[in-house]
Amino acid sequence: MKLPVGGVGLNARMARDMSDKDILKMELDQLKKELKNERTPVSTSAKEIVEWVDEQYAEDPLIKGVPEDTNPYKEKGGCIIT
């Protein structure tokens, strides 16, 4: 029986060609790499994200809008029906 390759990034064909021991070794190596990543509490990350959004708010064209004179999508001429 072949074990699932959760998150290792191998396609099913490669996993089929590997032994269970090889797959487990790859998963263990991946977990060791992930263990070295610095982890930040959600409370800290969320605060930083809120601060960043507040800083960027004034420059966001989706919130502030685009001035008519610099709007590349502004219609050049109107439609006249006679």
Summary of the structure (lengths in Angstrom):
residues: 82
radius of gyration: 26.0
end to end distance: 76.5
largest distance: 79.2
contacts: 119
relative contact order: 0.08
helix: 59%
strand: 0%
